[in-house]
Amino acid sequence: MAIVGAFMVPHPPMIVPEVGKGSEHQIAATTAAYTRVADEIAALAPETIILSSPHATMYRDYFHISPGSRARGSFGSFRAPEVKFREEYDTELVKTMERIAQEQSFPAGTKGQREPALDHGTMVPLYFIRQAYQNFKLVRIGLSGLPLRDHYVLGQIIRRAVEEAGRRAVFVASGDLSHKLQSYGPYGFAEEGPQYDARIMDVCGRGAFGELFDFDEDFCDRAAECGHRSFVIMAGALDGVAVEASRLSHEDVTGVGYGICTFHPTGPDDSRRFLDAGNESEDPFVRLARASLERYVREHQVISVPEGLPAELTQRRAGAFVSIHKHGQLRGCIGTIAPTRESLAEEIIHNAISASTRDPRFYPVTPEELGDLEINVDVLGEPEEIQSEAELDVKRYGVIVTNGLRRGLLLPDLEGVDSAAQQVAIARQKAGIGAREPVKLQRFVVVRHI
């Protein structure tokens, strides 16, 4: 079976009449759209509803899937304790998700539950769904502080698990939009608020899930949005699937954006594999490094220099470093200070292989990890000698320290490196040069490709 429908919905507690006590009439259009969503879910008759909520357990570097066989909740904290929920979890599907995540070394599972009770981001959608449909089990999933790409990958894992477990499932992405839409609202106004809502409703109204990655993180923070990562998980769960998208409603009268869209799959569509499309839009330097390490990790073969590369790659010689990150953490970094190959392209090809398989700090990258990797390529300029640390700028220049045959290098603009003294100290340490030993200092500029 498969995911037969997906829904983007908000979770304002005031929309529940027992909580709103009349104030819910301010968002009557949202209520009407929610009722339609519930009816559509009932018509699809899913065995399982998978629900992602920004208010479920959330970690910086891990996706939490609610464990156990059941959970309870109520709107007691919103002065409506009479509105209660008792939900049964789909334990088999959860186990399948967790197994696939472990196989892919992906940070998701049932560990670390902090609050077993259902959160309002889960209960508000359930309030409407339960009025139209009863015969389903639940899977509840939290968000994380990991990049958007990882939220999409989680969606892919969810889809695979649904298919392996043979479930007929619906995905509900719970999330409010901007919280800064009106000056009279509880969070005030920011110009990014209306901009975010207009963009997200346009993107989701068209089902253009690839554009979800175009939202800058700082922009989202200034807009004080709530559900973006939830929507990206949903998009991943529909990876490679054409959808009929419908925009049902958007309201901002309370100062918080409430948007509802529906997505009904219409068949497979390889053009809607948006992580693959993201790789195609990578910088040519990064794309070359990725192609090199992927071929070597999968087949232990070194690729030839592809045709059609920019002249800078084929006609220039330079040192280059390839850095690999996974889930925001360093996974390998190796490079050359000066050119050792006939072209910069060859330099990148071989350094990508070394960074992924020969960095002594890490075990070699496995084929299962390839979809999770972020790659940077740093191309080094010619080093120039300097007389003191005063001529360094940690944001602009990298540094090379030399004592005899010992030489250490540190790239510029690294997180946690805030001073020239710290930069030189780390480079000394990498070379095994003591703090009191004399060194020759060189600086160099870097062009970083991401």
C-alpha positions in Angstrom: 0.0 0.0 0.0 1.1 3.7 0.1 0.3 7.2 1.3 -3.0 8.0 -0.3 -3.4 11.6 0.8 -1.6 14.4 2.6 -2.8 17.5 4.4 -1.2 20.7 5.6 -3.2 22.0 8.6 -2.8 24.5 11.5 -3.3 23.8 15.2 -4.8 26.9 17.0 -6.5 25.6 20.2 -9.1 28.4 19.9 -10.6 26.6 16.9 -12.0 24.0 19.3 -15.3 25.4 20.5 -14.8 24.2 24.1 -11.5 26.2 24.1 -12.5 29.2 22.0 -15.9 29.7 23.7 -17.0 31.9 20.8 -13.7 33.3 19.7 -13.4 30.4 17.2 -15.9 32.3 15.0 -13.0 34.7 14.0 -11.5 31.9 12.0 -14.6 30.4 10.5 -13.0 29.8 7.1 -10.3 27.7 8.7 -13.0 25.7 10.5 -14.8 25.1 7.3 -11.6 24.0 5.5 -10.7 21.7 8.4 -14.2 20.0 8.2 -13.5 19.4 4.5 -10.1 17.9 5.3 -11.8 15.5 7.8 -14.3 14.5 5.3 -11.6 13.8 2.7 -9.7 11.7 5.1 -12.8 9.7 5.9 -13.3 9.1 2.2 -9.8 7.8 1.9 -10.3 5.4 4.9 -6.7 5.1 6.0 -5.5 2.4 8.3 -3.0 4.8 9.8 -2.6 8.5 10.1 1.0 9.8 10.3 1.1 13.2 12.0 4.1 15.5 12.3 3.8 18.1 15.0 6.1 21.0 16.0 4.9 20.5 19.6 5.8 16.9 19.9 9.1 16.0 21.5 11.9 17.8 19.6 15.6 17.5 19.6 18.4 19.5 17.9 19.9 16.5 16.1 17.3 13.7 16.3 13.8 13.0 15.1 11.6 11.5 17.9 8.9 9.0 17.0 6.4 8.5 19.8 6.9 5.0 21.3 4.5 2.6 23.1 1.1 1.3 22.1 -1.1 4.2 23.0 -1.3 7.8 24.3 -3.7 10.1 25.9 -4.2 13.8 25.9 -6.7 16.6 26.7 -7.1 20.3 26.3 -6.9 20.7 30.1 -4.1 23.2 29.8 -6.5 25.3 27.6 -9.3 25.1 30.2 -11.2 22.4 28.4 -10.3 19.2 30.2 -13.5 17.6 29.0 -12.1 17.4 25.4 -10.1 14.1 25.7 -8.2 11.8 23.4 -7.1 8.2 23.7 -5.1 7.2 20.6 -3.7 3.8 19.6 -0.3 3.9 18.0 0.6 1.7 15.0 3.5 -0.1 16.7 4.4 -2.2 13.7 4.8 0.8 11.4 6.8 2.6 14.0 9.2 -0.4 14.3 9.6 -0.5 10.5 10.4 3.3 10.4 13.0 2.8 13.2 14.6 -0.2 11.5 15.0 1.7 8.2 16.4 4.7 9.9 19.0 2.5 11.7 19.9 0.8 8.4 20.6 4.3 6.9 22.4 5.6 10.0 19.7 8.3 10.1 19.0 10.0 13.5 15.4 9.0 14.1 13.7 6.6 16.5 11.7 6.2 19.7 14.5 7.0 22.2 14.3 10.0 24.6 10.6 10.5 25.1 10.1 13.5 27.4 6.3 13.9 27.4 4.1 11.0 26.5 0.9 13.0 26.6 -0.5 14.2 23.2 0.4 17.8 22.3 -2.0 20.4 21.0 -0.3 20.3 17.6 -1.5 16.7 17.4 -4.9 17.1 19.1 -6.3 19.9 17.1 -6.1 17.9 13.8 -7.4 14.9 15.6 -10.4 16.9 17.0 -11.7 17.4 13.5 -10.7 14.1 12.0 -12.4 12.2 14.9 -15.7 13.9 14.0 -15.7 12.3 10.6 -13.6 9.1 10.9 -12.6 6.7 13.7 -11.1 3.5 12.4 -7.3 4.3 12.3 -4.1 4.1 14.3 -1.7 7.0 14.8 2.0 7.6 14.3 3.2 10.8 15.9 6.5 12.4 14.9 8.4 15.4 16.1 10.6 17.8 14.2 14.3 18.5 14.8 16.9 21.2 14.5 18.5 19.4 11.6 18.6 20.9 8.1 15.5 20.9 5.8 17.1 18.2 3.7 17.0 15.8 6.7 13.4 16.5 7.2 12.7 15.5 3.6 14.8 12.3 4.0 12.7 11.4 7.1 9.6 11.7 4.8 11.3 9.3 2.4 11.9 6.9 5.2 8.2 7.2 6.3 7.0 6.5 2.7 9.3 3.4 2.4 8.1 2.1 5.8 4.4 2.5 4.8 5.1 0.5 1.6 7.0 -2.2 3.4 4.4 -2.5 6.2 1.6 -2.6 3.6 -0.3 0.3 5.1 -2.9 2.5 3.6 -1.9 5.8 5.2 -2.6 9.5 5.3 0.0 12.1 6.2 -1.1 15.1 8.2 1.5 17.9 8.5 0.5 20.1 11.5 1.9 23.6 11.6 0.9 27.2 11.9 2.4 29.8 9.5 4.0 33.1 10.6 3.3 34.4 14.1 4.1 38.0 13.1 1.3 39.1 10.8 -0.4 41.8 12.8 0.8 44.5 15.1 -2.0 43.6 17.5 -1.1 40.0 17.6 0.6 38.3 20.5 4.0 38.3 18.8 3.8 41.7 17.0 4.5 42.4 13.4 7.5 41.8 11.1 7.5 42.4 7.4 8.8 38.9 6.8 5.5 37.5 8.3 3.1 38.3 5.5 5.9 37.5 3.0 6.3 34.1 4.5 2.6 33.3 4.4 2.2 34.5 0.8 5.1 32.4 -0.3 4.2 29.2 1.6 0.6 29.3 0.5 1.7 29.8 -3.1 4.3 27.0 -3.0 2.0 24.5 -1.2 -1.0 25.6 -3.2 0.9 24.5 -6.4 2.4 21.4 -4.8 5.8 22.9 -5.7 7.6 21.0 -2.9 11.1 21.6 -4.3 10.7 25.3 -3.6 10.4 24.6 0.2 14.2 24.4 0.2 14.4 28.0 -1.1 13.2 29.5 2.2 16.3 31.0 3.9 16.6 29.9 7.6 17.0 33.5 8.8 14.0 34.6 6.8 11.9 31.8 8.5 13.2 32.8 11.9 12.3 36.5 11.4 8.8 35.4 10.2 8.5 33.2 13.4 7.0 30.4 11.4 6.0 27.2 13.1 5.3 24.5 10.5 7.9 24.7 7.7 9.8 21.6 8.8 6.6 19.7 9.2 5.6 20.5 5.6 9.0 19.4 4.4 8.6 16.0 6.0 5.3 15.7 4.3 6.9 16.6 1.0 9.5 13.8 1.5 6.7 11.3 2.1 5.4 12.2 -1.3 8.8 12.0 -3.0 8.6 10.9 -6.6 4.8 11.2 -6.7 2.6 13.6 -8.7 -0.1 15.3 -6.6 -3.3 17.2 -7.2 -2.8 20.2 -4.8 -5.6 22.4 -3.6 -5.4 25.5 -1.5 -8.5 25.6 0.8 -8.0 28.5 3.1 -5.7 31.1 4.7 -6.5 33.4 7.6 -4.4 35.9 9.6 -6.9 37.8 11.7 -5.3 36.8 15.0 -1.8 37.8 14.0 -0.9 34.1 13.3 -1.2 32.5 9.9 -3.5 29.5 9.5 -3.2 27.7 6.1 -4.8 24.6 4.8 -3.9 22.7 1.7 -4.6 19.2 0.4 -2.5 16.8 -1.7 -3.9 13.8 -3.5 -1.4 11.5 -5.2 -2.1 10.9 -8.9 0.8 8.5 -9.8 4.6 8.2 -9.9 6.6 11.1 -11.3 10.4 10.9 -11.2 10.7 14.6 -11.9 9.4 15.2 -8.4 12.4 13.7 -6.6 13.4 17.0 -5.2 16.6 15.9 -3.4 18.0 14.7 -6.7 16.9 17.9 -8.3 18.8 19.8 -5.6 22.0 18.0 -6.4 21.6 19.0 -10.1 21.6 22.6 -9.1 24.8 22.3 -7.1 27.8 24.3 -7.9 29.9 22.4 -10.6 32.8 22.0 -8.1 30.6 20.4 -5.5 28.8 18.3 -8.1 32.1 16.9 -9.3 33.2 16.1 -5.7 29.9 14.3 -5.1 30.1 12.3 -8.3 33.6 11.2 -7.5 33.0 10.1 -3.9 29.6 8.4 -4.8 31.2 6.4 -7.6 34.2 5.4 -5.4 32.0 4.5 -2.4 29.6 2.4 -4.5 32.0 0.8 -7.0 35.5 1.6 -5.8 36.2 3.3 -9.1 37.8 6.6 -9.8 35.8 8.7 -12.3 37.5 10.4 -15.3 37.3 14.1 -15.7 33.8 14.7 -17.2 33.3 16.7 -20.4 31.7 20.1 -20.3 33.3 21.4 -17.1 34.1 25.1 -16.7 37.6 26.1 -17.9 38.6 26.9 -14.3 38.3 23.2 -13.4 40.1 21.8 -16.4 42.8 24.5 -17.2 43.8 25.6 -13.7 45.9 23.9 -11.1 45.3 24.6 -7.4 45.2 23.1 -4.0 41.7 22.1 -2.8 40.0 20.8 0.2 36.8 18.7 0.2 34.7 18.8 3.4 31.9 16.4 4.1 29.2 16.9 6.7 26.4 14.6 7.8 23.4 16.0 9.8 25.5 19.1 10.5 28.5 17.2 11.8 31.9 16.9 10.2 32.2 13.5 8.4 35.5 13.9 6.6 37.9 16.6 5.4 41.1 16.2 3.4 42.8 18.4 0.8 46.0 19.6 -0.7 47.8 22.8 0.1 49.4 23.0 -3.3 48.4 21.4 -6.6 49.5 17.7 -7.0 47.4 16.9 -10.2 47.3 18.1 -13.7 44.1 20.1 -13.2 41.9 21.4 -10.4 39.2 18.9 -11.5 41.5 16.0 -10.9 42.5 17.5 -7.5 38.9 17.6 -6.5 38.2 14.1 -7.8 41.0 12.5 -5.7 40.5 14.7 -2.6 36.8 13.8 -2.5 37.7 10.1 -2.4 40.3 10.7 0.3 37.8 12.8 2.4 35.2 10.1 2.2 37.3 7.0 2.8 40.8 8.0 4.2 40.3 10.6 6.9 41.8 8.9 9.9 39.3 10.6 12.2 36.3 8.7 10.7 35.3 5.3 9.4 34.8 5.3 5.6 31.5 6.6 4.2 29.1 3.8 3.4 26.7 3.7 0.4 23.7 4.0 2.8 25.0 7.5 3.9 25.4 9.0 0.5 21.9 10.7 0.5 22.7 12.4 3.8 25.9 14.1 2.9 26.6 17.8 2.4 29.8 18.7 0.5 31.9 21.8 0.3 34.9 22.4 -1.9 37.5 25.0 -0.9 39.9 26.1 -3.6 43.1 27.6 -2.2 44.8 30.7 -3.6 48.6 31.1 -3.6 50.0 31.3 -0.1 51.9 34.5 0.8 54.4 34.9 3.7 53.4 37.2 6.6 55.4 38.4 9.5 52.9 38.1 12.4 49.4 37.1 13.4 48.4 40.7 13.1 48.3 40.2 9.3 45.6 37.5 9.6 41.9 37.7 9.5 40.1 34.5 10.5 37.1 35.2 8.3 39.1 36.1 5.2 42.4 34.2 5.4 43.5 30.6 6.0 46.8 30.0 7.7 49.8 27.7 7.1 52.4 27.2 9.9 55.7 25.6 9.0 58.7 24.4 11.1 61.1 22.3 9.0 59.2 19.4 7.5 56.2 19.9 9.8 53.4 22.0 8.3 49.9 22.6 9.5 47.0 24.3 7.7 43.6 25.7 8.9 40.9 27.0 6.5 39.3 30.4 7.1 35.8 31.2 8.4 35.4 28.1 10.6 32.8 27.9 13.3 34.3 28.3 16.8 37.6 29.9 15.5 37.3 33.6 16.4 40.9 34.9 16.7 44.1 34.7 14.8 45.9 33.4 17.9 43.4 30.5 18.1 43.7 29.9 14.4 47.5 29.6 14.6 47.3 27.5 17.7 45.1 24.9 16.0 47.3 24.8 12.9 50.3 24.3 15.2 48.5 21.4 17.0 47.6 19.8 13.7 51.3 19.9 12.6 52.7 18.7 16.0 54.5 22.0 16.5 54.8 23.2 20.1 53.5 26.6 21.2 57.0 27.9 21.8 58.7 26.6 18.6 59.4 29.1 15.9 57.2 28.9 12.8 57.0 30.5 9.3 53.5 32.0 8.8 51.7 32.1 5.5 48.2 33.2 4.7 46.0 32.4 1.8 42.5 33.2 0.5 39.9 30.5 -0.3 37.0 30.4 -2.7 34.4 28.2 -1.1 31.9 26.3 -3.2 28.8 24.9 -1.5 
